[in-house]
């Protein structure tokens, strides 16, 4: 956490723990809908393992991020309590781990977003060229972040880049700022693309069949997208301030909120599909536009399945 005072460091970890508590509840609920049938606790026959894998990996990133911050805060507190006269500095390599884990979580989520956009748009490569470019830019920023922080440990003369206009204490801001720009643009692009695709289909079918389920999807995409966009933008803006405390707080919140947005989307879609199945009997017997309209090679019923990975923002 850079040169954050101990009291502020404790506040950051406390905030991260509270946010993780909220995220953990959504993770458990999400696993229930991904692994078990709509009614009861019978294991699903058609578990979407790619979705489960990404969900668990994002959970793992959050666990590592919080545990890592808590560990070094406890070490620093113990040192101050027993040797207050000796200044303590958290090892710089600890910051490399924190930054890398946080960025990896975002990159995992963005992969799912890009894949679902590609699927919904009939596997057209052109529709995902921009988000793929932004994802690769974010990946390169992650590599540069690791290199710059590692190089600074070996040669303190490298950095802190006094010419930069962003904070460098919580990590190499000159590459982390472009990373956050890329992920904000990527998620905004994909959200708009998905909403437009669903809205256009709903407009085409509104006179021939009910389209409430499609309207529900648009709301879920908008809400989850706004949630993640808000915290990510706040995190991005914090790099231009002089408060390391603000940057640390937003880093902690960003990790948990991404997981919450990811899981909450899956939960809402799964619950909606369960309600639809209970009302109609089975999705396969549904008639009209919802069961027949095509999103390229996939039907709308496939797109609106309890896989729920159309977007994760």
N, C-alpha and C positions, 0 to 999 in steps of 0.2 A: 504493500500500500504506500510505497514511496516514503515521504517524510511526514506522514500524517501523525499528529500528536496522539498519544495513547488513548486519551478519553474519546477522541473522534474515531479512532480505529475501533474501539469497543462499540461505539454507536453504529458504525458501519456493519459490523458483524451481527449486532442485534437486529438491525433492519433486514439484513440478508436472511437471518433465521426466521423472522416473521414472514417475509415474502416466501421463503421456502416452505413454511408450514402450509400456506395457502396453495402453493403449487403441488405439494405432496398429496393433498386431499383430491385435487383434480387428477393427479396421476393414478391414484388408486381407483377412482371412478372410471377413468379411461380404460384401464386394464380390465376392469369388469366387463365393459361393453365390447372390448376387442377380443377377449378370450372366452367369454361365456355367452350362452344363448340369451335372447331377449327376455325370456321368462325362466326364472330359476337359476341354478348354478351348473347347468350341464355345459360341458366344454363344446365350443363350436366345432363343427366339422370343417368349415371353410375359413380357418383363421388366416387373416391377412398378415403373413409373417414379415413382409417388408415394412408395413406400418408399425407392427409391434417392435421390430428391431430399432427403427428410428426413434420411437417413443422411449424405449429403454435407454438408448444411447444418450438422448437428451437428458433423461433423468440422471444418468451416470455423470454427465458433464456438470449438472447442478450439484450433485453430491460432492464431486471432487472440488468444485469451486468453493463451496461453503466450508467443507472440511479443511481445505488448504488455508483459507482465511482465518478460520477458528484456531487452527494449530499454531500459526505464527503469532496470532494475537495473544494466545495463552503463553507461548514462549517468551514474548516480550514482557508481558505482565509479570511473569515469574522472575525475569531478570531484573526488572525495575524494583520489585519487592525485596529482592535479596542483595542486589548490588546497585543501589540508586546513584552512586557516585560515578559509575562507569556508563558512558553513553552506549546505547544499543541500536544497531541498525539491522533491519531485516535483510537477509541475503538477497542480492539482486536477482539471482536465478529464480527465486521464489516468484518474482513478478512475471518472469517469462512463462512459468507454468500457468499462472492465473490468466494472463492475456491469451495464451494459446488455447486453453480450455474454453474460455468465453467465446472466442472467435470460431472454434470448431463447432460449438453448439449452433451458432448462427448458420454456418455453412451446411450443416446437416439438414436444418429446417429448409433452407433455400433449395436444396436438391429436390426435396419432395414437392415444393411449389412448382419448380420448373418441369418436373416429370408430369404432374397432373395437368398443367397447362398444355403440354405437348400432347397428352392423351386426348383431352377434350377438343383440341383443335385438329383432330384427325391425323395426328402425328406429323403435322407440317413443321418442317425444320425452320422455316422462315419465321414462325411465330415465336420461337424460343431463341433466336439468334441474339437478340438484345439481352435477355436475362442470362443466357449462358456466358456472354461476354462479361457482364457485370459480376457473375459468380467467379469467373476466372480472375477478374481484377481483384476481387476480395481474397481469393486464395493466394495470389501473388503478394498482396499486402500482409497476409499472415506469415508468409515465408520471410518477407523483409523485416517484419516485426521481430521474429525470432533471431534473425541475423544481426540486426542493429543492437538488440539488447545483449546478445552473446558477445558481440564485438566490443561493446562498451565495458563488459566485465574484464576482458583480456587487456583492453587498452582504454583507460578512463579518458584519454584525450579525444576519443570518438564520442561526440555528444557533449552536453545535452542540446546541441544545435541552437545556440542563442539567437540565431537569425530567424528561427521558427516563431510563428505568431500564436502557437497553441502550446498547452502545457506538455512538458516532457517528463514530469515526475512520476506519473502513473503508467508510463510506457512511452514508446516513440510515437507521439501524437502526429508527426508528419506522415506516418503511414496508417495509423488507426483512423484518422479523420477521413481519408479517402475510402477506407474500408466501410465505415458507417454510411458514407454517401452512397456507395455501391449497393449496399443491402437495402437502404431506404428506397432507392430508385427501382431496384429489382422487385421488391414486394409491392410497391405502388403499381408498377407496370402489370404484374401478373394479376393483381386484384381487379384492376380495371378491365383487363382482358377477359377474365372469367365472368365478371358481372355482366359485361356486354354480351358475351356469348349466351348466358342464361337468359338475360332480359330479352334478347332478340328471339330466342326460341319461345319464350312465354308469350310474346306479342303475336307470333305466328299461330299459336295454338289456343289463344284465349277464347276464341269463339267456338271452338270444337270440343274442348275438354277443360276440366278444372286445372289451374296452374298454381294453386296455393303452395304446393311443395317447392316449386321453382322460386316463387317469391320468398319463401322461407330461406332458401339457400342464399339468395341475394342479401338478405338481412344478416345472416350468420357471417358471410364473407365480409360484409361492410363493418360489422361490429368487431370481429376479431382483428381485422385489418387496422381499424382505427386504434384499438388497444395497443397493438404492437408498434404502430406508427408513432403514437404519442410518446411512449417511453424511449423508443430509439432516437427520435428527434431530440428529446430532452438530453439524452446521453451525448448525442452529437454536439449539441450547443454547449454542454458543460466543458468540452475541451478548449473552448475559446475564452473561458474565464480564468481567474487566478486562484480559484478555490480547489485545491486537491480533494478536500472533503466532499464537495459536490460531485466531482468525477467518480470518486470511490462509491458514493451512495448510488449514483445512477448505474454504475457497473453492476453492483449487487442486485438492484431492482431489475435491470435489463435481463439478466440471466433467468430469474424466476418468472418474469412476465412473459418471456418468449415461450417457456414451458407451459404456462397457464393458457396462453392463447392457442397453442398447438393442441393441448389436451381438450380444452373447452370446446373447440370446434368439433373434434371427433365425438365428444360426448353428446352435443346437441344434435348432430346429424344422426347418430345411432339411436338416440331417444325418439327423434322424429320418425325414423324409419320403423322403429318398433311400434309406435302409435299407429302409423299408417298400416302396418301389417296386421295389427289387431283389429283395425276398423274394416279393412277390406278382405281379410282372410289370409291371403298370401299375395306378395307383390307380383308373382307370376300370373295371377288371374286378373290383375288390373286391366281395365279396358281404357281405350282412348289414348290421348296424346302422351300421357305420362309414361305409358309402357311401350309406345311405338315410335316416338320421334327419335331421330338418329343424331348423335354427335359424332359424325364421321363413321368409323367402324363400330362404335359402341352406342348402345341405346341409352336413353336418359335414365332408365331404371338402373343401369350399370353405373352410370356417373353418380347417381344419387344413392348408391349402396352404402351399407354401414362400414365400408372401407373408410369413407370419410376423409380421404387424403387429397381432396381437390385443392385445398389451400390450407396453410397452417398459420397464417398471420392473425 
